[in-house]
Amino acid sequence: MNLKNIRNFSIIAHIDHGKSTLADRMLEITHTVEARKMRDQVLDSMELERERGITIKMQPVRMEYTPSQPSPKGKGQAPSLWGRAGDEVYVLNLIDTPGHVDFSYEVSRALKAVEGSILLVDSTQGVQAQTLTVLSAARGEGQEEAKKIISVITKIDSPLARISEVKEEVIKLLNCRADEILEISGRTGEGVENLLKEIIQRVPPPRTSQSEVRPTNPSDLFRPQDILQALVFDFKYSNHRGVIVFVRVFHGEIKKGDNLIFAVSGEKFIALEVGTFSPEETARENLSGGEIGYIVTGIKKPGIASVGDTVTKYQNPSKALPGYMKPVPVVWASIFPEDADDFAELKLSLGKLSLSDSSFSYEEESSGSLGKGFRAGFLGMLHLEIITERLRREFNLNLVITTPSIIYEIINNNNQKQKIYSPYFFPDDGNIKTVLEPWVTAKIITPVSYLGNIMQILFDHEAEVGETENFGLNKSEGFVGQTEQGSVLGDNKVLLSVSMPLRELMRNFFNELKSVSSGYASISYNLIASREADVTRLDILAADEIVPAFSKVISKKRVEEEAKKSVEKLKAILPRQMFTLKIQGKAFGRIISSATLSGMKKDVTAHMYGGDITRKMKLREKQKKGKKKMKERGRVNIPQEVFLKMMRSGEN
């Protein structure tokens, strides 16, 4: 394939701004997917993605497109190209990316494999916090020069669309001209074909430079045609074909049967198949420089393939390409099988799942009451929920998930440092000299009318408010619709810069922010250095026994409130047992809150009819002794759904 006819690009946006819908229209216009196979969210192949209406995994797809006519003239366009546009077929390699802040690592990997990006902004919502984050990531990957970022306003067919106002926001954000911003509707397809032409026009074709490619061994004969450099930006696992790596070929050519090697891991393999995504895997004769596709490796061992590695020729290896920064887990939780016999199955399932999601990590741990399990790190609360849900659905496992936590660094009385991943292992207050916890800087974009409510929850979550900046038009200049929603959307926006403990950000802050702003506020965040924390461990006891999964580390000033809330919640959702039990919250070495859950009652004399009263009295006395013995020795049976509900804030 001629390099000048290839365009590699991604779609980046805030969550729910219409990326998948736009991708659907592109697939229709380019006839990549047959009409009878077309459906909504065609690139979202995972069941969870379709249920929730969000993209979780990046998805590459190859489209072949022949422009039917020149696009309107504009700045940065090349008329000479359009002179022959109608006679040529262009290969458009799209990588659709997630929009949620938890999956920013997926976005960063996609950006490394492409030359351009479509920055998609919803005309009914305007620029959101995650829009700033993905734009920053794109610029960080060298995406800004030569008009490689194409700004697009979508949902222009909506009655709540504020096209002129949102354009002003984008102009302020990108420092561009109004005529450089494209307008489309992913639902109706309006403007999408013109967008495809602008992609060909503005996004440069991929480049390869033989001068930058040399063998790792200088004594090797340098033959440019034998040099191969392909960046692994994602991979998945197949029971039959092993690891399938998704690559962007920067130089050289890959064919079926080639002897290849991973430059970093050093593992040799044979390319069993190479191909592209249409959007399903389609075998091809070769993958050449500038193209995006896949390689079937046949490797079935975990830990061999990794994102950021470089695939190169075994006989004439070249140096590894610059890879990716390793993702840093934000939230930690312990995962245990409900049945101890399922431990081996859980271990195998986590290994397979890590082959399709490289951004979560795990290692073995054991608990006295929960048995053997794994401590796993995630990029956020949604990421944790998605991974645990996939374990249940794809591997049919019943799991116990502990309360999510973050990493604390403890300095004890002997000045020894220790990292604590699980609240259950958080030391008693008397053994602690200093506690350090991670903080984040966050950006919140909100209509001014909700600023007061947001300030209140920021105070409740120990946040420090920094700079504030007006973002968008004044209310008098903006769009004001006939409905209440319309008037809110026309309000001026404010960009808040805040710092807060990561612990508080994970304490249901996202849901509270959406609640107090009626869904109009958005947030993105980045980790910064740790600070000293005033926290303690709160344990929840059932029948005088600590339930490790419910232990949590919280601010000392919130201990009583949190203990009472947790005890009452567990009492409300825990099924009644055969005996009466106490549910208690314990901190500072004492009981903070307590509640009693009555045991189930059974009339042991119901089957008796008539006879001496002493017979009934004996049976009742026997039942009483049995209840007492059960209370002393019995174990509380906590179903799986109780652990889930305790993990989710605000659910009963």
Wavefront OBJ file of the C-alpha trace (Angstrom):
o trace
v 0.000 0.000 0.000
v 1.303 3.452 -0.927
v 2.097 5.437 2.240
v 0.606 8.652 0.828
v -2.814 6.952 0.723
v -2.824 5.861 4.381
v -4.302 7.912 7.230
v -4.095 6.772 10.850
v -6.295 8.616 13.340
v -8.259 8.212 16.557
v -11.426 9.734 17.987
v -10.962 11.329 21.419
v -13.679 12.923 23.536
v -15.366 13.124 26.920
v -17.570 10.159 27.802
v -20.969 10.064 26.056
v -20.060 12.652 23.413
v -20.908 10.312 20.542
v -17.614 8.631 19.529
v -19.172 5.225 18.853
v -22.078 6.751 16.916
v -19.673 8.712 14.709
v -17.664 5.527 14.099
v -20.893 3.758 13.041
v -21.590 6.397 10.384
v -18.017 6.203 9.073
v -18.326 2.434 8.703
v -21.596 2.883 6.811
v -20.292 5.541 4.423
v -17.131 3.550 3.622
v -19.156 0.313 3.265
v -16.806 -1.405 5.729
v -19.748 -3.186 7.363
v -22.586 -4.625 5.285
v -25.963 -2.977 5.837
v -27.505 -6.227 7.088
v -24.774 -6.542 9.750
v -24.933 -2.930 10.853
v -26.068 -2.153 14.397
v -25.552 0.594 16.961
v -22.108 0.647 18.631
v -20.779 -1.856 16.113
v -17.196 -1.429 17.399
v -18.249 -2.082 21.007
v -18.107 -5.862 20.895
v -18.107 -6.478 24.657
v -21.491 -7.206 26.264
v -20.773 -4.765 29.110
v -20.014 -1.974 26.616
v -23.352 -2.419 24.887
v -25.260 -2.625 28.181
v -23.755 0.547 29.633
v -23.493 2.449 26.360
v -19.799 3.259 26.926
v -16.553 2.217 25.271
v -14.267 0.234 27.582
v -11.648 -1.143 25.194
v -10.030 0.680 22.271
v -10.968 -0.875 18.950
v -9.039 -0.465 15.676
v -10.777 -0.725 12.312
v -9.569 -0.354 8.701
v -11.776 1.519 6.238
v -11.196 1.930 2.500
v -12.640 5.118 1.064
v -12.692 6.779 -2.352
v -13.734 10.459 -2.115
v -16.478 11.210 -4.598
v -15.797 14.919 -4.939
v -13.541 17.674 -3.553
v -14.381 19.155 -0.182
v -14.924 22.921 0.229
v -11.731 24.944 0.202
v -10.356 25.988 3.556
v -7.161 26.840 5.345
v -4.591 24.063 5.402
v -6.096 22.113 2.479
v -4.129 20.903 -0.520
v -6.069 21.434 -3.785
v -3.521 19.380 -5.760
v -4.447 16.333 -3.716
v -8.112 16.739 -4.528
v -7.322 16.931 -8.227
v -6.824 13.174 -8.162
v -8.852 12.298 -5.058
v -11.715 10.727 -6.949
v -9.400 8.258 -8.662
v -7.646 6.922 -5.560
v -8.552 4.630 -2.705
v -7.503 5.786 0.750
v -6.982 3.491 3.720
v -8.324 5.077 6.896
v -7.174 3.308 10.060
v -9.377 4.417 12.956
v -8.769 3.575 16.612
v -11.937 4.230 18.619
v -11.052 5.090 22.239
v -12.901 5.173 25.604
v -13.995 8.485 27.067
v -14.125 7.776 30.811
v -11.254 9.128 32.904
v -10.508 5.618 34.244
v -9.479 4.502 30.759
v -7.074 7.342 29.917
v -4.276 4.782 29.552
v -6.155 3.223 26.624
v -6.332 6.654 24.980
v -2.603 7.325 25.444
v -1.728 3.994 23.783
v -3.987 4.707 20.823
v -2.467 8.162 20.295
v 1.019 6.704 19.982
v -0.071 4.577 17.019
v -1.651 7.369 14.906
v -0.737 10.656 13.211
v -3.939 12.565 13.925
v -6.964 12.836 16.188
v -10.564 13.963 15.924
v -11.414 16.001 19.036
v -15.158 15.451 19.356
v -17.264 17.921 21.370
v -20.983 17.503 22.092
v -22.860 20.639 20.983
v -25.396 20.165 23.816
v -22.765 19.911 26.567
v -19.758 21.818 25.299
v -16.174 21.315 26.411
v -15.938 19.002 29.426
v -13.127 18.189 31.844
v -12.133 14.977 30.075
v -12.008 16.940 26.811
v -9.123 18.905 28.334
v -7.426 15.694 29.494
v -7.547 13.882 26.155
v -6.493 17.043 24.330
v -3.512 17.370 26.657
v -2.618 13.722 25.974
v -2.866 14.291 22.213
v -0.621 17.330 22.386
v 1.799 15.411 24.543
v 2.135 12.823 21.783
v 3.068 15.470 19.222
v -0.451 15.679 17.806
v -0.773 19.448 17.568
v 1.504 20.363 14.661
v 0.417 20.502 11.033
v -3.271 20.559 11.987
v -3.181 16.992 13.262
v -6.001 17.699 15.707
v -9.316 18.117 13.890
v -11.957 19.775 16.063
v -15.501 18.531 15.437
v -18.822 19.552 16.991
v -21.395 16.773 16.985
v -25.130 16.329 17.717
v -25.958 19.472 15.706
v -29.419 18.010 14.983
v -30.396 18.155 18.674
v -32.955 20.816 19.697
v -30.626 21.617 22.634
v -27.590 22.166 20.387
v -25.622 25.354 21.163
v -23.419 25.370 18.104
v -22.183 28.986 18.163
v -21.488 28.969 21.900
v -19.654 25.632 21.847
v -17.630 26.839 18.863
v -16.446 29.765 20.982
v -15.353 27.322 23.686
v -13.410 25.240 21.160
v -11.814 28.343 19.619
v -10.669 29.427 23.076
v -9.370 25.931 23.804
v -7.490 25.334 20.534
v -6.779 28.909 19.465
v -8.187 28.102 16.026
v -10.542 29.773 13.558
v -14.284 29.117 13.440
v -14.153 27.817 9.854
v -11.669 25.124 10.916
v -14.259 23.538 13.229
v -16.436 20.931 11.507
v -20.098 20.324 12.324
v -21.639 16.854 12.142
v -24.498 14.704 13.387
v -23.536 11.143 14.224
v -27.207 10.156 14.368
v -28.258 11.427 10.923
v -24.832 11.260 9.257
v -24.870 14.954 8.299
v -21.337 16.233 7.680
v -19.645 12.862 8.269
v -18.570 12.335 4.648
v -17.065 15.803 4.618
v -15.206 14.868 7.810
v -13.692 11.834 6.064
v -12.403 14.092 3.301
v -10.963 16.510 5.841
v -9.155 13.617 7.533
v -7.491 12.798 4.202
v -6.756 16.488 3.752
v -5.422 17.440 7.185
v -3.925 14.287 8.708
v -0.501 13.622 7.187
v 0.346 10.182 5.806
v 2.644 8.026 7.938
v 6.387 8.381 7.477
v 9.209 5.873 7.757
v 12.854 6.823 7.848
v 15.514 4.261 7.039
v 18.163 6.540 8.506
v 16.575 6.143 11.943
v 16.543 2.343 11.759
v 19.674 0.308 12.430
v 20.313 -3.275 13.566
v 21.042 -3.809 17.257
v 24.362 -5.395 16.257
v 26.459 -2.851 14.241
v 28.387 -5.672 12.550
v 25.192 -6.992 10.923
v 24.762 -6.233 7.241
v 22.317 -3.329 6.971
v 19.600 -4.165 4.482
v 16.655 -1.750 4.808
v 14.213 -4.248 3.339
v 14.966 -6.665 6.207
v 14.495 -4.158 9.030
v 11.197 -4.328 10.935
v 9.814 -2.123 13.715
v 6.216 -2.616 14.817
v 4.860 -1.106 18.046
v 2.522 -3.288 20.151
v -0.293 -0.981 21.328
v -2.721 -3.678 22.505
v -3.239 -7.432 22.535
v -5.769 -10.115 23.368
v -5.787 -13.833 24.099
v -7.396 -16.691 22.169
v -7.614 -20.213 23.578
v -6.800 -21.652 20.161
v -4.380 -19.120 18.669
v -2.648 -17.773 21.774
v -1.711 -14.107 22.143
v -2.785 -11.856 19.268
v -0.863 -8.565 19.285
v -2.241 -5.356 17.766
v 0.580 -3.452 16.076
v 1.358 -0.268 14.214
v 4.108 -1.001 11.690
v 6.563 1.908 11.628
v 9.071 0.351 9.268
v 9.385 -2.833 7.239
v 6.968 -5.597 6.343
v 5.471 -8.592 8.169
v 4.315 -11.724 6.376
v 2.822 -15.008 7.538
v 5.593 -17.423 8.503
v 8.158 -14.711 9.384
v 10.491 -15.465 12.308
v 9.925 -12.588 14.725
v 11.025 -11.588 18.205
v 9.829 -9.177 20.897
v 12.627 -6.647 21.347
v 12.027 -6.165 25.094
v 10.957 -9.613 26.340
v 13.265 -11.432 23.908
v 10.658 -14.103 23.092
v 10.939 -15.608 19.605
v 7.809 -16.630 17.664
v 6.521 -17.306 14.165
v 3.780 -15.128 12.659
v 0.977 -17.669 12.237
v -1.257 -15.061 10.617
v -1.226 -11.334 9.910
v -4.168 -9.158 9.030
v -6.264 -6.060 9.623
v -9.561 -5.209 11.316
v -12.680 -4.792 9.169
v -13.808 -4.573 12.028
v -13.479 -8.348 12.520
v -10.017 -9.844 12.040
v -9.320 -10.290 8.312
v -6.205 -12.179 7.196
v -3.931 -10.490 4.647
v -0.739 -11.405 2.840
v 1.340 -8.823 4.698
v 1.432 -5.716 6.855
v 3.703 -2.959 5.578
v 5.067 0.270 7.006
v 2.383 2.751 8.103
v -0.350 0.121 8.492
v -2.229 -0.997 11.616
v -3.120 -4.663 12.065
v -2.613 -7.803 14.113
v -0.182 -10.722 14.371
v -1.176 -14.165 15.677
v 1.816 -15.292 17.756
v 0.697 -18.708 19.041
v 2.227 -17.817 22.443
v 0.105 -19.141 25.314
v 2.339 -18.123 28.233
v 1.330 -15.002 30.225
v 3.802 -12.182 30.738
v 5.499 -12.496 27.335
v 3.660 -9.902 25.264
v 3.311 -6.404 26.691
v 2.044 -3.094 25.368
v 4.887 -0.837 24.313
v 7.100 -3.720 23.168
v 8.498 -3.778 19.633
v 8.095 -6.661 17.173
v 11.157 -7.063 14.971
v 12.887 -9.655 12.753
v 14.656 -12.495 14.556
v 17.494 -12.697 12.012
v 18.074 -8.942 11.752
v 16.652 -7.343 14.930
v 16.387 -3.581 15.281
v 16.252 -1.401 18.385
v 13.038 -1.130 20.364
v 10.772 1.837 19.721
v 9.967 4.187 22.617
v 7.179 2.391 24.454
v 4.581 3.458 27.006
v 4.800 4.509 30.622
v 3.595 1.751 32.922
v 0.075 2.493 34.257
v -0.061 3.421 37.948
v -2.914 1.754 39.883
v -5.129 4.260 41.662
v -7.455 1.931 43.586
v -6.691 -1.414 45.224
v -9.083 -4.170 46.246
v -8.663 -7.784 47.289
v -10.465 -10.474 45.307
v -11.278 -13.826 46.919
v -13.244 -16.788 45.554
v -16.440 -17.429 47.467
v -15.558 -21.134 47.387
v -11.928 -21.813 48.395
v -11.790 -24.620 45.816
v -12.119 -21.993 43.044
v -8.763 -20.351 43.852
v -6.929 -22.080 40.989
v -9.718 -21.115 38.578
v -9.559 -17.492 39.784
v -5.785 -17.431 39.255
v -6.165 -18.775 35.707
v -9.003 -16.326 34.959
v -6.988 -13.301 36.146
v -4.092 -14.419 33.957
v -6.332 -14.642 30.894
v -8.037 -11.340 31.673
v -4.683 -9.559 32.028
v -3.964 -10.621 28.433
v -6.849 -8.444 27.252
v -6.435 -5.618 29.782
v -2.846 -4.718 30.546
v -3.735 -1.813 32.833
v -4.645 -3.800 35.932
v -2.160 -5.700 38.097
v -2.567 -8.436 40.690
v -0.587 -10.565 43.127
v -1.406 -13.324 45.586
v -2.356 -12.662 49.183
v -4.052 -14.579 51.984
v -6.492 -13.656 54.727
v -7.222 -15.600 57.900
v -10.984 -15.448 57.377
v -11.288 -15.202 53.577
v -8.534 -17.653 52.629
v -6.279 -17.269 49.562
v -6.986 -14.579 47.018
v -5.405 -11.731 45.079
v -4.690 -8.077 45.696
v -5.456 -6.204 42.471
v -4.737 -2.640 41.356
v -7.115 -0.668 39.127
v -7.153 2.719 37.389
v -10.364 3.802 39.116
v -13.682 2.665 40.577
v -15.306 2.044 37.183
v -12.286 0.014 36.082
v -12.590 -2.097 39.261
v -16.293 -2.660 38.650
v -15.720 -3.644 34.999
v -12.943 -6.138 35.810
v -14.866 -7.854 38.617
v -18.000 -8.007 36.474
v -16.017 -9.584 33.615
v -14.629 -12.194 36.017
v -18.170 -13.158 36.979
v -19.633 -13.189 33.481
v -16.785 -14.566 31.387
v -15.461 -17.106 33.896
v -18.585 -17.867 35.995
v -16.871 -17.096 39.303
v -18.543 -16.153 42.583
v -16.300 -13.596 44.259
v -15.825 -11.664 47.482
v -14.507 -8.135 46.812
v -13.081 -6.122 49.703
v -13.801 -2.424 50.165
v -11.644 -0.503 47.644
v -8.666 1.335 49.095
v -5.623 3.342 48.041
v -1.929 2.963 48.931
v -0.877 4.409 52.281
v 2.740 4.809 53.329
v 3.142 4.185 57.047
v 6.103 5.310 59.154
v 5.942 3.397 62.445
v 7.373 4.303 65.829
v 10.699 2.709 64.854
v 10.911 4.969 61.760
v 10.387 1.989 59.447
v 8.415 2.612 56.236
v 5.708 0.279 55.036
v 3.238 0.458 52.132
v -0.304 -0.628 52.977
v -2.546 -1.786 50.122
v -5.390 -3.289 52.154
v -7.307 -1.603 55.020
v -7.305 -4.910 56.912
v -3.507 -4.625 57.336
v -3.560 -0.959 58.376
v -1.780 -0.784 61.785
v -3.391 0.289 65.049
v -3.052 3.976 65.892
v -0.578 3.307 68.726
v 1.959 1.829 66.276
v 1.849 4.724 63.788
v 4.107 7.770 63.757
v 3.097 9.238 60.372
v 0.689 8.306 57.563
v 1.231 9.558 54.002
v -1.515 9.360 51.367
v -1.621 10.273 47.642
v -3.279 13.483 46.501
v -4.680 14.520 43.127
v -5.113 17.714 41.187
v -8.523 17.845 39.548
v -10.194 20.091 37.005
v -13.943 20.590 37.273
v -15.998 22.330 34.589
v -19.478 23.385 35.715
v -22.214 25.922 34.941
v -21.939 28.864 37.352
v -25.423 28.185 38.797
v -24.130 24.969 40.443
v -20.941 26.475 41.853
v -22.317 26.918 45.387
v -23.428 23.280 45.678
v -20.093 22.042 44.331
v -18.146 24.203 46.785
v -20.032 22.508 49.615
v -19.123 18.983 48.558
v -15.534 20.094 47.941
v -15.421 21.249 51.565
v -16.941 17.946 52.724
v -14.254 16.042 50.798
v -11.304 18.032 52.217
v -10.489 19.686 48.874
v -8.343 22.786 48.433
v -9.725 25.104 45.750
v -7.114 26.821 43.582
v -7.626 28.967 40.508
v -11.024 29.544 38.934
v -11.460 30.598 35.332
v -14.489 31.640 33.325
v -14.982 29.147 30.523
v -17.337 29.948 27.644
v -19.660 32.840 26.934
v -21.430 35.097 29.349
v -24.978 34.110 30.109
v -26.310 37.105 28.224
v -24.424 35.980 25.122
v -25.173 32.270 25.331
v -28.069 30.201 24.123
v -31.135 30.230 26.365
v -33.777 27.698 25.374
v -37.443 27.453 26.278
v -36.936 24.599 28.732
v -35.314 24.634 32.135
v -32.534 22.428 30.750
v -31.930 24.870 27.935
v -31.458 27.818 30.281
v -28.959 25.862 32.364
v -26.986 24.893 29.263
v -26.802 28.529 28.255
v -25.225 29.469 31.580
v -21.617 30.608 31.756
v -19.136 27.893 32.739
v -16.378 27.939 35.323
v -13.182 25.874 35.321
v -12.144 24.993 38.874
v -8.669 23.738 39.735
v -8.674 21.811 43.017
v -6.407 19.532 45.045
v -7.789 16.789 47.273
v -6.877 13.454 48.855
v -7.299 10.518 46.488
v -9.127 8.811 49.361
v -11.846 11.470 49.241
v -12.057 11.452 45.440
v -12.844 7.722 45.604
v -15.425 8.248 48.363
v -18.357 8.592 45.980
v -17.209 12.058 44.852
v -18.047 11.432 41.188
v -21.654 10.516 41.957
v -22.099 13.420 44.371
v -20.721 15.855 41.796
v -23.161 14.609 39.167
v -26.010 14.760 41.685
v -25.482 18.345 42.887
v -24.911 19.615 39.331
v -27.825 17.703 37.742
v -25.255 15.892 35.622
v -23.756 19.004 33.995
v -20.424 19.139 35.859
v -17.461 17.034 34.709
v -14.122 16.169 36.277
v -10.688 14.873 35.316
v -7.735 14.313 37.644
v -4.018 13.490 37.881
v -1.983 12.032 40.728
v 0.524 14.268 42.547
v 2.862 13.818 45.519
v 1.686 12.308 48.824
v 0.851 14.330 51.910
v 0.453 13.581 55.598
v -2.967 12.152 56.504
v -5.072 12.069 59.679
v -6.777 8.695 59.149
v -7.581 5.487 61.014
v -8.937 2.008 60.317
v -12.621 1.253 60.791
v -13.564 -2.414 61.239
v -17.039 -3.874 60.878
v -17.823 -6.854 63.110
v -20.581 -9.413 62.612
v -21.199 -11.738 65.588
v -18.035 -10.358 67.275
v -15.883 -11.342 64.272
v -14.171 -8.798 62.013
v -15.238 -9.018 58.364
v -12.005 -8.072 56.519
v -13.856 -7.202 53.301
v -15.693 -4.365 55.094
v -12.655 -2.759 56.773
v -11.795 0.707 55.479
v -9.399 3.582 56.151
v -11.185 6.877 56.746
v -10.618 10.347 58.142
v -10.631 10.393 61.947
v -13.183 13.197 62.038
v -15.663 11.036 60.086
v -15.268 7.824 62.094
v -18.521 8.017 64.078
v -20.596 9.044 61.057
v -19.109 6.334 58.834
v -19.357 3.629 61.524
v -23.039 4.320 62.067
v -23.758 4.434 58.331
v -21.908 1.167 57.621
v -23.528 -0.690 60.528
v -27.027 0.416 59.554
v -26.418 -0.430 55.912
v -25.146 -3.935 56.704
v -28.105 -4.515 59.029
v -30.494 -3.507 56.232
v -29.011 -5.740 53.523
v -27.728 -8.772 55.461
v -30.211 -11.680 55.414
v -31.431 -12.771 58.833
v -29.473 -15.645 60.339
v -30.611 -18.570 62.461
v -29.529 -16.662 65.563
v -29.601 -13.073 66.795
v -26.315 -11.273 66.111
v -24.696 -7.929 66.742
v -23.269 -5.778 63.963
v -20.660 -3.327 65.244
v -18.280 -0.654 64.031
v -14.916 -0.544 65.773
v -12.159 2.103 65.704
v -9.607 3.533 68.146
v -9.747 0.174 69.971
v -13.404 0.578 70.966
v -16.918 0.001 69.638
v -18.235 3.146 67.933
v -21.617 1.942 66.679
v -23.778 -1.126 67.205
v -27.018 -2.676 65.943
v -28.803 -5.974 66.524
v -30.126 -8.188 63.744
v -32.854 -10.479 65.048
v -32.575 -14.161 64.230
v -35.160 -16.129 62.300
v -37.944 -17.616 64.400
v -39.473 -21.026 64.057
v -42.334 -22.474 66.086
v -40.965 -25.930 66.983
v -44.328 -26.907 68.481
v -46.384 -26.122 65.371
v -46.648 -29.812 64.477
v -48.019 -30.751 67.908
v -51.720 -30.971 68.537
v -53.018 -31.297 72.072
v -51.115 -33.304 74.689
v -49.319 -32.248 77.851
v -47.956 -28.679 77.944
v -44.657 -29.952 79.333
v -43.868 -31.576 75.970
v -44.006 -28.151 74.287
v -41.956 -26.584 77.081
v -39.207 -29.204 76.631
v -39.008 -28.540 72.894
v -38.831 -24.779 73.422
v -36.103 -25.198 76.060
v -34.140 -27.414 73.683
v -34.495 -24.779 70.927
v -33.302 -22.080 73.332
v -30.131 -24.043 74.168
v -29.493 -24.675 70.489
v -29.827 -20.957 69.717
v -27.368 -20.143 72.515
v -24.816 -22.679 71.225
v -25.248 -21.374 67.665
v -24.673 -17.823 68.848
v -21.418 -18.891 70.487
v -20.088 -21.065 67.659
v -22.093 -20.168 64.560
v -20.614 -18.325 61.582
v -22.408 -15.561 59.736
v -23.222 -16.420 56.131
v -22.672 -13.287 53.992
v -23.936 -13.716 50.396
v -22.025 -12.347 47.426
v -24.542 -9.589 46.686
v -24.050 -8.169 50.198
v -20.348 -7.602 49.506
v -21.263 -5.863 46.247
v -23.829 -3.589 47.863
v -21.462 -2.650 50.675
v -18.822 -1.736 48.083
v -21.219 0.527 46.178
v -22.009 3.759 47.964
v -25.632 4.720 48.342
v -27.047 1.287 47.452
v -29.345 -0.729 49.704
l 1 2 3 4 5 6 7 8 9 10 11 12 13 14 15 16 17 18 19 20 21 22 23 24 25 26 27 28 29 30 31 32 33 34 35 36 37 38 39 40 41 42 43 44 45 46 47 48 49 50 51 52 53 54 55 56 57 58 59 60 61 62 63 64 65 66 67 68 69 70 71 72 73 74 75 76 77 78 79 80 81 82 83 84 85 86 87 88 89 90 91 92 93 94 95 96 97 98 99 100 101 102 103 104 105 106 107 108 109 110 111 112 113 114 115 116 117 118 119 120 121 122 123 124 125 126 127 128 129 130 131 132 133 134 135 136 137 138 139 140 141 142 143 144 145 146 147 148 149 150 151 152 153 154 155 156 157 158 159 160 161 162 163 164 165 166 167 168 169 170 171 172 173 174 175 176 177 178 179 180 181 182 183 184 185 186 187 188 189 190 191 192 193 194 195 196 197 198 199 200 201 202 203 204 205 206 207 208 209 210 211 212 213 214 215 216 217 218 219 220 221 222 223 224 225 226 227 228 229 230 231 232 233 234 235 236 237 238 239 240 241 242 243 244 245 246 247 248 249 250 251 252 253 254 255 256 257 258 259 260 261 262 263 264 265 266 267 268 269 270 271 272 273 274 275 276 277 278 279 280 281 282 283 284 285 286 287 288 289 290 291 292 293 294 295 296 297 298 299 300 301 302 303 304 305 306 307 308 309 310 311 312 313 314 315 316 317 318 319 320 321 322 323 324 325 326 327 328 329 330 331 332 333 334 335 336 337 338 339 340 341 342 343 344 345 346 347 348 349 350 351 352 353 354 355 356 357 358 359 360 361 362 363 364 365 366 367 368 369 370 371 372 373 374 375 376 377 378 379 380 381 382 383 384 385 386 387 388 389 390 391 392 393 394 395 396 397 398 399 400 401 402 403 404 405 406 407 408 409 410 411 412 413 414 415 416 417 418 419 420 421 422 423 424 425 426 427 428 429 430 431 432 433 434 435 436 437 438 439 440 441 442 443 444 445 446 447 448 449 450 451 452 453 454 455 456 457 458 459 460 461 462 463 464 465 466 467 468 469 470 471 472 473 474 475 476 477 478 479 480 481 482 483 484 485 486 487 488 489 490 491 492 493 494 495 496 497 498 499 500 501 502 503 504 505 506 507 508 509 510 511 512 513 514 515 516 517 518 519 520 521 522 523 524 525 526 527 528 529 530 531 532 533 534 535 536 537 538 539 540 541 542 543 544 545 546 547 548 549 550 551 552 553 554 555 556 557 558 559 560 561 562 563 564 565 566 567 568 569 570 571 572 573 574 575 576 577 578 579 580 581 582 583 584 585 586 587 588 589 590 591 592 593 594 595 596 597 598 599 600 601 602 603 604 605 606 607 608 609 610 611 612 613 614 615 616 617 618 619 620 621 622 623 624 625 626 627 628 629 630 631 632 633 634 635 636 637 638 639 640 641 642 643 644 645 646 647 648 649 650 651 652
